[in-house]
Amino acid sequence: MIIFLFPFIYIEPSKSEGKMTKSSVTVEYPPGPRSRLPNKLLREFINDPIKIVMDIAYTYGDIAHFKFGRQHVYLINNPDYIEDILIKNYKNFIKSKGLQVSKRLLGEGLVTSEGGYHDRQRRIIQPAFHPNLIKKYGDIMTSFAGNMSHQWQDGNTLDIHKEMIYLTAAIISKAVLGSEIKPEQGDEVGDALLICAEYFNRLLMPFGELIQKIPILGVNKGFQQAKRKLDSIVYSMIAEHRDNERKGVLQSDLLFTLLQAQDSEAGIERMTDSQLRDEVMTIFLAGHETTSNALTWTFYLLSQNPSVDAKLYEEITSILGNGKDTRIPTIEDIPKLEYAEKVFRESMRLYPPAWTIGRQAINDYKVDKYIIPSRSIVLMSQYVMHHNPKYFPDPDRFYPERWTKQAKLQLPRFSYFPFGGGIRGCLGEPFAWMEGILLLSTICQRWKMHHDPEHKVELKPLITLRPKNGMRMKLELRDKNCL
């Protein structure tokens, strides 16, 4: 899944406003927020980035301009403009400078690499994500989800976000690495990923570059420990897979597929351990972090909308049975679980796991009547677009029924893009849809969740859109005969 890190570049603020003269060419800026106080907008963005981009989008329309220091930023709030940037003119844009921070964990994986190297790696890896190949992971998903839901106790209150982090980490580990995470490892991996996300967020603040240069700071020490933990898991599995390959032992996980992948037409040999590590770490982080968040928000929304929950449960029981006759879902059931798909789709509209995408212009680029100068940052927010009333009437309402076949066909392509799009779109999108629908159906056929009223729900927009304080839920067994 696409991951974006906003480029907080701290430079002395410019005193000019409205227009800028560069090489005798006058640049006319779109409307946008202005402030004479140095970095006032940047500080507000750091405190509440989603509120700021929402306010800017709805105040200034399809394209807005503002500045962080002397860094020019353009917020694009039109699906056609977004499509032009991500698909038709993608060669004129690179990932923004802020994304370089994530290379400290992800290396040169598909999310962070650029240019010819990225294109070659994508060409090698893409076949491994063909929908027909990832179907074999369906049983892993439902088996792990079923085991977890049977360990829960009726009436208990759990942090369901923590549970989903452990569940999706276990699934991605088994599917990608062919290895099961032990319970104590699950906590360690989840904690390590959270430390990395918070570290990236700190580095992107003003003076963030200084933080990484002070090794005695706890934030640096914590990140290095977290990175070593994740590296040790991935490298040990690469070594084990290479050893099994030498012995002629075939494995069905994604790492084994990647280990054998090559681009014979271009004469590109199989990946080195370092390349494998970068791609596996990218897949592991993206596939684990985003799905756990999406499911957490889905369970929260179901707890707030009993009628939707009841309709979902009715569909699940009609397909999978209930009581002693119940069975866990399979990939063959996915086309039948139409309402489950709508529920998951609507949840990702309201709380998109990846909430924004950024690009940096290589050359001057025209949008509408405006010229975006080279080196400017272009920001496109899934959260903003998904809440646009022009495309989604009553946008703050959780309403899965809005996703009719006709509605999906009429919506502009980039009015809804939880997985990004274009040449850098998410290779793991089919995996994510399959996992979301299967886990949602497996868990909801057994459990109804009630949000703890004393628990405060807040957004925590780091690399992905997390619940700030976890998500406390009280469990209710739907059928007491299942005890």
VOPAGU-2260 file (C-alpha; in pm, 1 decimal, decimal comma):
REM VOPAGU-2260
SITE   aa  ch    i         X         Y         Z
SITE  MET   A    0       0,0       0,0       0,0
SITE  ILE   A    1     118,1     349,9     -78,3
SITE  ILE   A    2     296,6     519,7     212,1
SITE  PHE   A    3     354,1     898,2     216,5
SITE  LEU   A    4     572,8    1110,3     438,7
SITE  PHE   A    5     506,0    1484,4     422,9
SITE  PRO   A    6     817,9    1691,2     347,2
SITE  PHE   A    7     856,4    1919,7     645,2
SITE  ILE   A    8    1142,1    2128,7     509,3
SITE  TYR   A    9    1243,8    2404,8     746,1
SITE  ILE   A   10    1377,9    2706,4     557,3
SITE  GLU   A   11    1372,0    3071,8     652,4
SITE  PRO   A   12    1032,0    3208,0     551,7
SITE  SER   A   13     995,0    3432,7     253,1
SITE  LYS   A   14     841,8    3777,5     300,0
SITE  SER   A   15     681,9    3779,2     -44,0
SITE  GLU   A   16     319,9    3684,5     -95,0
SITE  GLY   A   17      83,7    3645,2    -389,4
SITE  LYS   A   18     335,0    3631,5    -676,9
SITE  MET   A   19     696,3    3532,3    -717,2
SITE  THR   A   20     939,7    3639,2    -985,4
SITE  LYS   A   21    1181,0    3371,2   -1099,7
SITE  SER   A   22    1414,0    3417,1   -1394,4
SITE  SER   A   23    1197,1    3710,5   -1509,7
SITE  VAL   A   24     890,5    3485,1   -1523,8
SITE  THR   A   25     595,8    3583,6   -1305,3
SITE  VAL   A   26     423,5    3296,4   -1131,5
SITE  GLU   A   27      60,6    3344,5   -1037,5
SITE  TYR   A   28     -38,5    3142,3    -733,7
SITE  PRO   A   29    -378,1    2984,7    -673,5
SITE  PRO   A   30    -566,2    3112,2    -366,8
SITE  GLY   A   31    -461,4    2973,9     -33,1
SITE  PRO   A   32    -390,0    3058,3     330,6
SITE  ARG   A   33    -139,5    3333,9     401,9
SITE  SER   A   34      22,3    3433,4     729,4
SITE  ARG   A   35     282,5    3691,7     822,2
SITE  LEU   A   36     383,1    3489,8    1126,5
SITE  PRO   A   37     677,5    3264,8    1040,7
SITE  ASN   A   38     571,2    2901,2    1006,0
SITE  LYS   A   39     235,0    2955,1    1178,3
SITE  LEU   A   40      63,8    2729,7     923,1
SITE  LEU   A   41     335,5    2466,7     958,3
SITE  ARG   A   42     289,4    2453,4    1335,4
SITE  GLU   A   43     -86,1    2421,2    1291,4
SITE  PHE   A   44     -32,0    2144,3    1037,5
SITE  ILE   A   45     191,4    1951,3    1275,9
SITE  ASN   A   46     -70,3    1976,2    1550,9
SITE  ASP   A   47    -366,2    1871,9    1332,4
SITE  PRO   A   48    -273,4    1799,6     969,2
SITE  ILE   A   49    -611,6    1661,5     863,4
SITE  LYS   A   50    -801,3    1966,1     990,8
SITE  ILE   A   51    -563,9    2196,2     805,4
SITE  VAL   A   52    -587,0    2020,2     468,4
SITE  MET   A   53    -966,3    1987,9     503,5
SITE  ASP   A   54    -999,3    2359,5     582,8
SITE  ILE   A   55    -775,5    2455,6     291,0
SITE  ALA   A   56    -955,0    2229,9      43,8
SITE  TYR   A   57   -1304,0    2346,6     131,8
SITE  THR   A   58   -1206,8    2712,0     156,1
SITE  TYR   A   59   -1002,9    2740,0    -163,5
SITE  GLY   A   60   -1137,3    2470,8    -395,1
SITE  ASP   A   61    -975,9    2243,9    -654,7
SITE  ILE   A   62    -622,6    2379,9    -621,7
SITE  ALA   A   63    -474,3    2578,0    -335,3
SITE  HIS   A   64    -127,9    2714,6    -263,2
SITE  PHE   A   65      50,7    2770,9      67,0
SITE  LYS   A   66     403,9    2774,0     203,6
SITE  PHE   A   67     603,6    2598,5     472,2
SITE  GLY   A   68     895,6    2836,0     510,7
SITE  ARG   A   69     998,4    2895,2     149,6
SITE  GLN   A   70     875,7    2553,7      34,6
SITE  HIS   A   71     581,8    2596,8    -202,2
SITE  VAL   A   72     301,3    2344,7    -153,5
SITE  TYR   A   73      -1,0    2285,5    -377,5
SITE  LEU   A   74    -305,3    2096,8    -248,6
SITE  ILE   A   75    -495,7    1931,1    -533,1
SITE  ASN   A   76    -862,7    1864,3    -463,2
SITE  ASN   A   77    -992,8    1759,5    -805,5
SITE  PRO   A   78    -999,3    1393,2    -918,8
SITE  ASP   A   79    -918,2    1478,9   -1282,0
SITE  TYR   A   80    -613,2    1682,2   -1180,5
SITE  ILE   A   81    -501,5    1397,7    -952,8
SITE  GLU   A   82    -536,1    1146,5   -1236,5
SITE  ASP   A   83    -324,3    1366,1   -1462,6
SITE  ILE   A   84     -48,2    1384,8   -1201,8
SITE  LEU   A   85     -44,4    1018,9   -1097,5
SITE  ILE   A   86    -105,1     860,0   -1439,0
SITE  LYS   A   87     -86,2    1079,6   -1746,7
SITE  ASN   A   88     211,3    1293,7   -1641,9
SITE  TYR   A   89     369,1    1077,6   -1370,9
SITE  LYS   A   90     716,2    1110,2   -1526,1
SITE  ASN   A   91     723,4    1477,4   -1429,3
SITE  PHE   A   92     700,3    1391,4   -1058,3
SITE  ILE   A   93     908,7    1211,6    -800,0
SITE  LYS   A   94     835,6    1111,3    -446,7
SITE  SER   A   95     882,5    1412,1    -223,5
SITE  LYS   A   96    1206,0    1465,8     -32,3
SITE  GLY   A   97    1044,7    1374,1     294,8
SITE  LEU   A   98    1007,7    1015,6     176,6
SITE  GLN   A   99    1385,6     977,5     188,9
SITE  VAL   A  100    1346,1     954,1     566,1
SITE  SER   A  101    1167,8     620,8     531,2
SITE  LYS   A  102    1466,0     472,7     346,7
SITE  ARG   A  103    1628,3     433,6     687,7
SITE  LEU   A  104    1385,2     146,9     739,0
SITE  LEU   A  105    1260,0      48,9     393,3
SITE  GLY   A  106    1582,0      91,7     195,1
SITE  GLU   A  107    1523,0      92,6    -181,1
SITE  GLY   A  108    1190,4     -89,5    -175,5
SITE  LEU   A  109     910,1     -12,6    -420,5
SITE  VAL   A  110     768,5     262,8    -199,1
SITE  THR   A  111    1092,9     459,8    -176,5
SITE  SER   A  112    1286,2     380,4    -497,6
SITE  GLU   A  113    1269,8     600,7    -805,1
SITE  GLY   A  114    1332,8     597,2   -1179,0
SITE  GLY   A  115    1468,5     301,8   -1369,6
SITE  TYR   A  116    1552,2     101,1   -1058,5
SITE  HIS   A  117    1193,4     127,9    -935,3
SITE  ASP   A  118    1057,5      27,7   -1277,5
SITE  ARG   A  119    1284,4    -279,4   -1294,4
SITE  GLN   A  120    1197,6    -391,2    -942,6
SITE  ARG   A  121     826,7    -346,3   -1005,4
SITE  ARG   A  122     852,9    -550,3   -1325,5
SITE  ILE   A  123    1021,4    -832,8   -1134,3
SITE  ILE   A  124     784,3    -825,9    -838,3
SITE  GLN   A  125     447,2    -761,8   -1004,9
SITE  PRO   A  126     383,1   -1122,8   -1117,0
SITE  ALA   A  127     405,9   -1236,7    -754,0
SITE  PHE   A  128      96,1   -1027,2    -676,9
SITE  HIS   A  129    -124,4   -1164,9    -953,6
SITE  PRO   A  130    -474,1   -1222,8    -807,7
SITE  ASN   A  131    -461,6   -1592,1    -897,3
SITE  LEU   A  132    -140,7   -1634,5    -695,5
SITE  ILE   A  133    -250,4   -1449,0    -382,8
SITE  LYS   A  134    -570,6   -1655,2    -354,9
SITE  LYS   A  135    -363,3   -1925,0    -185,0
SITE  TYR   A  136    -323,3   -1693,3     114,6
SITE  GLY   A  137    -697,7   -1688,2     187,9
SITE  ASP   A  138    -687,1   -1994,7     412,0
SITE  ILE   A  139    -402,5   -1840,7     612,8
SITE  MET   A  140    -612,3   -1529,9     674,0
SITE  THR   A  141    -927,1   -1706,5     790,4
SITE  SER   A  142    -735,2   -1964,3     994,5
SITE  PHE   A  143    -546,6   -1699,1    1191,6
SITE  ALA   A  144    -860,2   -1484,6    1234,6
SITE  GLY   A  145   -1064,3   -1784,2    1347,8
SITE  ASN   A  146    -800,9   -1887,2    1601,8
SITE  MET   A  147    -784,8   -1537,1    1747,3
SITE  SER   A  148   -1163,0   -1495,5    1771,9
SITE  HIS   A  149   -1194,5   -1830,8    1951,4
SITE  GLN   A  150    -943,7   -1718,4    2214,0
SITE  TRP   A  151   -1150,0   -1411,5    2304,9
SITE  GLN   A  152   -1388,1   -1426,3    2601,4
SITE  ASP   A  153   -1749,9   -1309,0    2609,9
SITE  GLY   A  154   -1779,5    -980,6    2799,9
SITE  ASN   A  155   -1409,8    -895,3    2788,3
SITE  THR   A  156   -1292,2    -546,8    2689,0
SITE  LEU   A  157    -993,9    -539,9    2452,3
SITE  ASP   A  158    -789,2    -287,8    2260,9
SITE  ILE   A  159    -906,7    -411,8    1923,2
SITE  HIS   A  160    -639,2    -208,1    1743,1
SITE  LYS   A  161    -368,4    -396,9    1926,0
SITE  GLU   A  162    -544,0    -724,5    1843,6
SITE  MET   A  163    -559,9    -634,3    1474,1
SITE  ILE   A  164    -192,6    -533,9    1472,6
SITE  TYR   A  165    -101,2    -876,1    1606,8
SITE  LEU   A  166    -337,7   -1057,6    1369,4
SITE  THR   A  167    -225,9    -881,9    1051,0
SITE  ALA   A  168     140,6    -910,8    1151,3
SITE  ALA   A  169      95,8   -1285,7    1197,8
SITE  ILE   A  170     -79,8   -1319,7     860,8
SITE  ILE   A  171     172,9   -1114,7     665,6
SITE  SER   A  172     457,6   -1302,5     832,8
SITE  LYS   A  173     311,2   -1639,2     734,6
SITE  ALA   A  174     211,5   -1530,4     383,8
SITE  VAL   A  175     530,7   -1339,6     302,7
SITE  LEU   A  176     796,3   -1512,1     513,9
SITE  GLY   A  177     640,0   -1855,7     559,9
SITE  SER   A  178     693,1   -1821,0     934,1
SITE  GLU   A  179     451,7   -1787,4    1224,4
SITE  ILE   A  180     505,9   -1506,9    1475,7
SITE  LYS   A  181     501,1   -1622,1    1834,9
SITE  PRO   A  182     269,5   -1429,0    2071,7
SITE  GLU   A  183     559,5   -1248,5    2235,7
SITE  GLN   A  184     702,8   -1163,1    1892,7
SITE  GLY   A  185     370,3   -1018,5    1783,1
SITE  ASP   A  186     391,2    -750,0    2049,5
SITE  GLU   A  187     756,1    -683,8    1966,4
SITE  VAL   A  188     687,2    -645,5    1594,3
SITE  GLY   A  189     385,5    -420,6    1654,8
SITE  ASP   A  190     582,3    -205,0    1898,5
SITE  ALA   A  191     877,2    -187,7    1657,4
SITE  LEU   A  192     656,7     -68,8    1372,4
SITE  LEU   A  193     493,2     196,4    1593,0
SITE  ILE   A  194     834,5     323,8    1706,9
SITE  CYS   A  195     944,0     354,3    1343,0
SITE  ALA   A  196     627,0     542,2    1245,0
SITE  GLU   A  197     665,8     790,0    1531,3
SITE  TYR   A  198    1035,9     833,8    1454,4
SITE  PHE   A  199     957,2     928,4    1094,6
SITE  ASN   A  200     695,5    1174,4    1212,5
SITE  ARG   A  201     948,4    1344,6    1443,8
SITE  LEU   A  202    1210,1    1374,9    1170,4
SITE  LEU   A  203     964,5    1554,5     946,1
SITE  MET   A  204     908,0    1834,2    1196,5
SITE  PRO   A  205    1104,3    2161,8    1189,3
SITE  PHE   A  206    1468,2    2093,6    1279,6
SITE  GLY   A  207    1388,9    1724,0    1237,8
SITE  GLU   A  208    1716,6    1667,4    1055,7
SITE  LEU   A  209    1895,4    1766,3    1377,5
SITE  ILE   A  210    1719,8    1491,1    1575,5
SITE  GLN   A  211    1886,1    1210,4    1380,8
SITE  LYS   A  212    2230,8    1360,6    1447,5
SITE  ILE   A  213    2199,6    1332,5    1825,6
SITE  PRO   A  214    2253,9     962,0    1901,8
SITE  ILE   A  215    2195,2     998,1    2276,0
SITE  LEU   A  216    1831,9    1091,1    2225,9
SITE  GLY   A  217    1592,4     812,4    2324,1
SITE  VAL   A  218    1396,4     848,2    2000,1
SITE  ASN   A  219    1705,0     755,3    1794,9
SITE  LYS   A  220    1801,1     467,8    2022,9
SITE  GLY   A  221    1446,7     332,7    2010,9
SITE  PHE   A  222    1436,2     348,8    1632,1
SITE  GLN   A  223    1768,9     172,2    1591,9
SITE  GLN   A  224    1656,3    -106,1    1824,7
SITE  ALA   A  225    1325,9    -140,3    1639,0
SITE  LYS   A  226    1503,2    -151,3    1303,0
SITE  ARG   A  227    1746,5    -417,2    1426,1
SITE  LYS   A  228    1453,6    -625,9    1550,9
SITE  LEU   A  229    1276,4    -612,7    1214,5
SITE  ASP   A  230    1600,1    -667,1    1020,2
SITE  SER   A  231    1690,6    -973,2    1224,2
SITE  ILE   A  232    1353,9   -1136,3    1148,6
SITE  VAL   A  233    1367,5   -1065,3     775,2
SITE  TYR   A  234    1733,2   -1156,4     716,8
SITE  SER   A  235    1701,5   -1479,6     911,7
SITE  MET   A  236    1408,2   -1582,4     692,8
SITE  ILE   A  237    1595,5   -1492,8     373,2
SITE  ALA   A  238    1885,6   -1712,7     483,5
SITE  GLU   A  239    1648,1   -1997,2     569,1
SITE  HIS   A  240    1475,2   -1970,9     230,8
SITE  ARG   A  241    1803,0   -1974,2      39,6
SITE  ASP   A  242    1910,5   -2280,6     235,7
SITE  ASN   A  243    1581,0   -2454,9     156,7
SITE  GLU   A  244    1618,7   -2367,5    -210,4
SITE  ARG   A  245    1963,2   -2528,5    -218,1
SITE  LYS   A  246    1811,9   -2841,0     -61,6
SITE  GLY   A  247    1535,6   -2846,1    -321,1
SITE  VAL   A  248    1262,6   -2766,9     -66,0
SITE  LEU   A  249     974,8   -2579,5    -229,5
SITE  GLN   A  250     784,7   -2314,5     -31,9
SITE  SER   A  251     458,6   -2139,3    -112,1
SITE  ASP   A  252     515,5   -1802,0      55,8
SITE  LEU   A  253     580,4   -1471,2    -116,6
SITE  LEU   A  254     947,6   -1453,6     -16,7
SITE  PHE   A  255    1017,5   -1779,2    -200,7
SITE  THR   A  256     840,1   -1636,7    -508,6
SITE  LEU   A  257    1045,3   -1316,9    -489,2
SITE  LEU   A  258    1367,1   -1511,5    -435,8
SITE  GLN   A  259    1316,3   -1690,4    -768,4
SITE  ALA   A  260    1183,6   -1389,2    -958,2
SITE  GLN   A  261    1390,9   -1230,0   -1232,7
SITE  ASP   A  262    1343,7   -1024,1   -1547,4
SITE  SER   A  263    1481,9   -1246,1   -1820,6
SITE  GLU   A  264    1384,2   -1005,8   -2101,5
SITE  ALA   A  265    1591,0    -725,1   -1951,9
SITE  GLY   A  266    1868,6    -960,5   -1843,5
SITE  ILE   A  267    1816,2    -875,8   -1476,7
SITE  GLU   A  268    1935,4   -1143,5   -1236,7
SITE  ARG   A  269    1759,5   -1251,2    -921,8
SITE  MET   A  270    1756,9   -1012,2    -626,2
SITE  THR   A  271    2037,0    -990,4    -371,9
SITE  ASP   A  272    1973,4   -1038,4      -0,7
SITE  SER   A  273    1974,0    -660,1      41,5
SITE  GLN   A  274    1718,1    -610,7    -236,0
SITE  LEU   A  275    1501,0    -888,6     -96,5
SITE  ARG   A  276    1522,6    -737,5     249,7
SITE  ASP   A  277    1409,1    -395,8     122,1
SITE  GLU   A  278    1112,4    -535,4     -70,0
SITE  VAL   A  279    1005,5    -771,9     208,7
SITE  MET   A  280    1032,2    -494,8     468,3
SITE  THR   A  281     820,4    -267,4     246,7
SITE  ILE   A  282     555,1    -535,7     195,2
SITE  PHE   A  283     561,5    -628,3     562,6
SITE  LEU   A  284     520,9    -270,0     684,9
SITE  ALA   A  285     257,4    -169,3     428,2
SITE  GLY   A  286      57,2    -491,5     445,2
SITE  HIS   A  287      58,6    -504,5     823,1
SITE  GLU   A  288       7,7    -142,8     921,9
SITE  THR   A  289    -263,3     -41,8     678,6
SITE  THR   A  290    -493,3    -342,0     711,0
SITE  SER   A  291    -485,9    -338,0    1090,3
SITE  ASN   A  292    -591,1      27,0    1087,3
SITE  ALA   A  293    -865,1     -29,3     827,8
SITE  LEU   A  294   -1017,9    -315,6    1027,2
SITE  THR   A  295    -996,3    -122,3    1354,9
SITE  TRP   A  296   -1190,6     170,3    1209,2
SITE  THR   A  297   -1440,5     -71,9    1053,6
SITE  PHE   A  298   -1518,9    -235,6    1388,7
SITE  TYR   A  299   -1553,8     107,6    1546,9
SITE  LEU   A  300   -1799,0     221,5    1278,5
SITE  LEU   A  301   -2002,3     -98,5    1315,3
SITE  SER   A  302   -2025,2     -40,2    1690,8
SITE  GLN   A  303   -2167,2     306,2    1623,6
SITE  ASN   A  304   -2415,1     185,5    1361,9
SITE  PRO   A  305   -2613,0    -115,0    1495,4
SITE  SER   A  306   -2837,1    -138,4    1189,8
SITE  VAL   A  307   -2536,5    -177,0     960,7
SITE  ASP   A  308   -2388,0    -436,1    1195,1
SITE  ALA   A  309   -2715,4    -631,2    1196,8
SITE  LYS   A  310   -2738,2    -625,8     816,4
SITE  LEU   A  311   -2378,9    -744,2     785,9
SITE  TYR   A  312   -2439,3   -1029,6    1030,3
SITE  GLU   A  313   -2753,7   -1130,1     841,1
SITE  GLU   A  314   -2553,0   -1159,3     518,8
SITE  ILE   A  315   -2275,5   -1355,1     688,7
SITE  THR   A  316   -2513,0   -1610,1     843,2
SITE  SER   A  317   -2706,8   -1649,6     519,6
SITE  ILE   A  318   -2386,0   -1753,1     345,1
SITE  LEU   A  319   -2184,0   -1919,0     621,6
SITE  GLY   A  320   -2460,8   -2054,2     843,5
SITE  ASN   A  321   -2494,0   -2005,3    1219,7
SITE  GLY   A  322   -2479,9   -2201,9    1541,8
SITE  LYS   A  323   -2328,6   -2547,9    1507,6
SITE  ASP   A  324   -2367,4   -2538,1    1129,7
SITE  THR   A  325   -2143,8   -2235,5    1080,9
SITE  ARG   A  326   -1823,6   -2246,7     874,7
SITE  ILE   A  327   -1543,9   -1999,0     815,3
SITE  PRO   A  328   -1544,9   -1807,8     484,3
SITE  THR   A  329   -1326,3   -1900,2     188,3
SITE  ILE   A  330   -1211,8   -1702,0    -112,7
SITE  GLU   A  331   -1502,2   -1855,4    -306,2
SITE  ASP   A  332   -1739,3   -1672,0     -70,4
SITE  ILE   A  333   -1595,8   -1326,6    -138,7
SITE  PRO   A  334   -1817,4   -1250,4    -443,3
SITE  LYS   A  335   -2121,8   -1343,0    -231,5
SITE  LEU   A  336   -2019,5   -1120,5      62,0
SITE  GLU   A  337   -2137,9    -809,7    -119,2
SITE  TYR   A  338   -2244,7    -613,6     187,5
SITE  ALA   A  339   -1922,0    -698,5     371,0
SITE  GLU   A  340   -1733,3    -552,8      75,4
SITE  LYS   A  341   -1946,1    -236,8      90,6
SITE  VAL   A  342   -1888,2    -203,0     465,9
SITE  PHE   A  343   -1510,3    -233,4     422,8
SITE  ARG   A  344   -1512,5       5,6     126,0
SITE  GLU   A  345   -1715,4     266,3     315,9
SITE  SER   A  346   -1490,1     235,4     620,0
SITE  MET   A  347   -1184,9     312,2     404,7
SITE  ARG   A  348   -1369,1     608,8     260,3
SITE  LEU   A  349   -1418,9     761,4     604,3
SITE  TYR   A  350   -1084,2     651,5     747,1
SITE  PRO   A  351    -843,6     581,3     459,0
SITE  PRO   A  352    -539,3     395,5     597,2
SITE  ALA   A  353    -304,4     599,6     376,1
SITE  TRP   A  354    -450,6     945,0     414,3
SITE  THR   A  355    -239,2    1151,7     174,0
SITE  ILE   A  356       4,9    1126,8    -118,8
SITE  GLY   A  357     283,6    1368,1    -204,9
SITE  ARG   A  358     488,7    1433,0    -517,5
SITE  GLN   A  359     755,6    1683,5    -613,2
SITE  ALA   A  360     751,7    1848,0    -957,9
SITE  ILE   A  361    1062,3    1791,6   -1168,4
SITE  ASN   A  362     968,6    2053,6   -1428,1
SITE  ASP   A  363     711,3    2332,2   -1431,5
SITE  TYR   A  364     363,5    2181,6   -1455,1
SITE  LYS   A  365      34,0    2338,5   -1559,2
SITE  VAL   A  366    -286,4    2276,4   -1364,0
SITE  ASP   A  367    -591,1    2467,7   -1483,1
SITE  LYS   A  368    -465,3    2824,6   -1541,9
SITE  TYR   A  369    -178,9    2794,9   -1294,2
SITE  ILE   A  370     182,4    2692,3   -1340,3
SITE  ILE   A  371     329,2    2481,4   -1060,4
SITE  PRO   A  372     702,0    2561,9   -1059,8
SITE  SER   A  373     959,4    2284,8   -1051,9
SITE  ARG   A  374    1064,6    2162,4    -705,3
SITE  SER   A  375     719,9    2247,6    -566,9
SITE  ILE   A  376     539,7    1989,8    -354,0
SITE  VAL   A  377     205,1    1859,6    -478,8
SITE  LEU   A  378     -21,5    1715,9    -211,3
SITE  MET   A  379    -324,5    1493,3    -281,5
SITE  SER   A  380    -523,5    1372,3      17,0
SITE  GLN   A  381    -741,4    1063,0      14,8
SITE  TYR   A  382    -903,4    1183,8     335,5
SITE  VAL   A  383   -1000,4    1514,3     174,4
SITE  MET   A  384   -1130,5    1360,4    -147,5
SITE  HIS   A  385   -1323,3    1086,6      33,8
SITE  HIS   A  386   -1510,1    1352,4     235,0
SITE  ASN   A  387   -1594,1    1572,0     -61,7
SITE  PRO   A  388   -1974,4    1619,8     -69,8
SITE  LYS   A  389   -1963,2    1669,5    -446,0
SITE  TYR   A  390   -1890,3    1299,5    -483,6
SITE  PHE   A  391   -2020,6    1161,5    -154,4
SITE  PRO   A  392   -2344,7    1320,9     -30,8
SITE  ASP   A  393   -2363,6    1343,8     347,3
SITE  PRO   A  394   -1990,0    1261,4     352,7
SITE  ASP   A  395   -1952,1    1211,2     728,6
SITE  ARG   A  396   -2223,7     945,5     739,5
SITE  PHE   A  397   -2128,6     576,3     748,5
SITE  TYR   A  398   -2353,1     451,0     470,4
SITE  PRO   A  399   -2232,9     131,5     294,3
SITE  GLU   A  400   -2546,0     130,5      76,4
SITE  ARG   A  401   -2401,2     422,0    -122,8
SITE  TRP   A  402   -2167,9     173,6    -298,7
SITE  THR   A  403   -2400,3      46,7    -569,3
SITE  LYS   A  404   -2252,8     -79,4    -895,8
SITE  GLN   A  405   -2392,3     223,3   -1073,7
SITE  ALA   A  406   -2243,7     465,9    -818,9
SITE  LYS   A  407   -1899,8     308,2    -852,0
SITE  LEU   A  408   -1915,1     341,3   -1231,3
SITE  GLN   A  409   -2019,4     707,4   -1214,7
SITE  LEU   A  410   -1757,5     823,2    -965,3
SITE  PRO   A  411   -1441,8     982,4   -1108,9
SITE  ARG   A  412   -1145,9     748,4   -1070,3
SITE  PHE   A  413    -963,4     954,5    -811,7
SITE  SER   A  414   -1256,8    1060,7    -601,5
SITE  TYR   A  415   -1190,2     735,4    -411,1
SITE  PHE   A  416    -836,5     596,8    -403,4
SITE  PRO   A  417    -749,9     431,2     -70,9
SITE  PHE   A  418    -465,8     241,2    -239,7
SITE  GLY   A  419    -322,8     528,2    -440,4
SITE  GLY   A  420    -304,1     481,0    -814,7
SITE  GLY   A  421    -103,6     507,4   -1131,9
SITE  ILE   A  422     241,7     368,3   -1197,3
SITE  ARG   A  423     310,0     377,5    -822,7
SITE  GLY   A  424     -19,5     227,1    -720,1
SITE  CYS   A  425     -36,5     -48,2    -463,5
SITE  LEU   A  426      69,4    -391,5    -587,0
SITE  GLY   A  427     -87,4    -543,7    -277,9
SITE  GLU   A  428    -436,8    -402,5    -339,4
SITE  PRO   A  429    -593,9    -743,0    -428,0
SITE  PHE   A  430    -432,9    -892,2    -114,9
SITE  ALA   A  431    -572,6    -610,0     100,5
SITE  TRP   A  432    -928,6    -641,5     -31,3
SITE  MET   A  433    -925,6   -1017,2      16,8
SITE  GLU   A  434    -783,0    -989,5     367,7
SITE  GLY   A  435   -1022,2    -714,0     473,1
SITE  ILE   A  436   -1337,9    -894,7     361,8
SITE  LEU   A  437   -1231,5   -1236,6     493,5
SITE  LEU   A  438   -1116,8   -1110,6     835,2
SITE  LEU   A  439   -1420,7    -888,1     875,9
SITE  SER   A  440   -1656,6   -1176,6     796,6
SITE  THR   A  441   -1468,8   -1430,9    1009,3
SITE  ILE   A  442   -1467,1   -1210,8    1319,6
SITE  CYS   A  443   -1817,5   -1064,1    1280,6
SITE  GLN   A  444   -1981,0   -1404,0    1240,5
SITE  ARG   A  445   -1882,3   -1473,9    1602,7
SITE  TRP   A  446   -1852,1   -1135,8    1774,9
SITE  LYS   A  447   -2043,6    -813,2    1812,6
SITE  MET   A  448   -1837,7    -522,7    1946,0
SITE  HIS   A  449   -1943,0    -233,6    2169,3
SITE  HIS   A  450   -1720,0      70,2    2192,3
SITE  ASP   A  451   -1616,2     158,9    2547,5
SITE  PRO   A  452   -1792,6     494,3    2609,0
SITE  GLU   A  453   -1509,5     609,3    2837,4
SITE  HIS   A  454   -1256,2     563,0    2559,5
SITE  LYS   A  455   -1181,5     878,8    2357,9
SITE  VAL   A  456   -1151,6     825,8    1982,5
SITE  GLU   A  457    -899,3    1053,6    1812,6
SITE  LEU   A  458    -713,0    1043,6    1482,7
SITE  LYS   A  459    -337,9     996,5    1479,1
SITE  PRO   A  460    -222,8    1071,0    1124,1
SITE  LEU   A  461     133,3     941,8    1111,2
SITE  ILE   A  462     244,7     752,5     803,4
SITE  THR   A  463     -96,8     591,6     817,3
SITE  LEU   A  464    -420,0     691,6     989,0
SITE  ARG   A  465    -410,9     528,6    1332,4
SITE  PRO   A  466    -648,4     565,7    1628,0
SITE  LYS   A  467    -450,8     779,7    1873,0
SITE  ASN   A  468    -551,4     594,4    2188,5
SITE  GLY   A  469    -612,1     247,9    2050,0
SITE  MET   A  470    -971,2     124,8    2027,9
SITE  ARG   A  471   -1131,3     -25,6    2338,3
SITE  MET   A  472   -1416,8    -262,9    2260,5
SITE  LYS   A  473   -1636,3    -486,0    2475,8
SITE  LEU   A  474   -1697,9    -825,4    2316,9
SITE  GLU   A  475   -2040,6    -984,7    2292,2
SITE  LEU   A  476   -2071,5   -1340,5    2164,4
SITE  ARG   A  477   -2346,0   -1338,7    1902,1
SITE  ASP   A  478   -2456,7   -1699,3    1959,8
SITE  LYS   A  479   -2416,7   -1832,0    2314,2
SITE  ASN   A  480   -2441,3   -2185,8    2174,3
SITE  CYS   A  481   -2096,0   -2126,9    2024,7
SITE  LEU   A  482   -1935,1   -2134,5    2372,4
